[in-house]
Amino acid sequence: MKFLDTDIQPLGMGCWPIGGAMYSGEESLGYTKANDDESIRTIHAALDRGITLFDTAAAYGAGHSERLLAHALTDRPDAVIVTKIGIAIDEDSKQLTFGDTDPKRIIPAIDQCLDRLGRDCVDLMLLHDNKLAVSEAEAVFDEMEKARNAGKIRAYGWSTDFSASVKAVASRPGFAAVEHAMNVFVDVPQIQDVVDKNQLHALIRSPLAMGLLTGKYGTGATMQAGDIRASSNLVIEYFKDTQANPYFLKKLDAVRELLTVDGRSLVQGAIGWLWAKNGKNIPIPGARTVEQIEGIAGALDFGALPKGVVVEIDGLIGQDREAGAETEL
């Protein structure tokens, strides 16, 4: 498929998990068990399987994810990089400061991303503030447009789950993409419709429900302290009280056989569900190990789930439609 006039597979790699530790005050917002050497091998494994789009953010590991990508992609200028600004970072303390959308800080923030990524231009720059008022977002996009005209970014967009926000800014000349949450548990036809009607790219975050749709976290599995999934900072509680939420586990059990039709893994079925919903969807599941990304990439061998299977899944699971703001960074 085409992404900003570049041929890519309809699948990317999310780089939040490789960022490692990051905090808002005392609260941990990162994933545990990240290992830099394994992260670099994972990026290379993604490339080997044809995945060339990588989704990161200044916030992920307070700059660490971007620096890892720069190291891993030194000899791959063809790789497509999506990153995000709007959350201030302190690389030394790993602290994040939300609400950093002063227009005066946008160009400097873009320059800092470019420096960490080791690039003169980034493919797509997203506003990393889900709920920002449209009037404030417009001022941010004015600065991003200046950066586009200066050759610092190819295009820009918004990481948001609010269709009204997208409608308000979609006609801007450099506005090309929306990153929004969507998965088997949470269907969002309204924002998908807005994206389609405005001919925007749809990057799908949380396609595996923060890992719950991998099937690895059954009843009794406890998330490690310091992991975002062990926190109370989850608007959609895929994990609750440090464990997989029984509410969603019940839904998963109801459709497990349908997701694994024709030999798919749960992961591959969950990604295939997204492609069946819209062939232009680009899921960006997070990965931090070679095993994970190879399983994810296997979805490309199967493609979209059959339409009839998707109808059955939706009927059995009962969709939490238009769930609103996700916690996904």
Buried (B, 14 or more C-beta within 10 A) or exposed (E): EEBBEBEBBBBBBBBBBBBBBBBBEEEBBBBBEBEBEBBBBBBBBBBEBEBBBBBBBBBBBBBBBBBBBBEBBEEBEEBBBBBBBBBBBEBEEBBBEEEBBEBEBBBEBBEBBBEBBEBEBBBBBBBBBBEBEBEBBBBBBEBBBBBBEEEBBBBBBBBBBBBEBBBBBBEBEBBBBBBBBBBBBBBBBBBBEBBEEBEBBBBBBBBBBBBBBBBEBEEEEEBEEBBBBBBEEBEBBBBBEBBBBEEBBEBBEBBEEBBBBEEBBBBBBBBBBBBBBBEBBBBBBBBBBBEBBBBBBBBBEBBBBBEEBBEBBBEEBEBBEBBBEBBBB
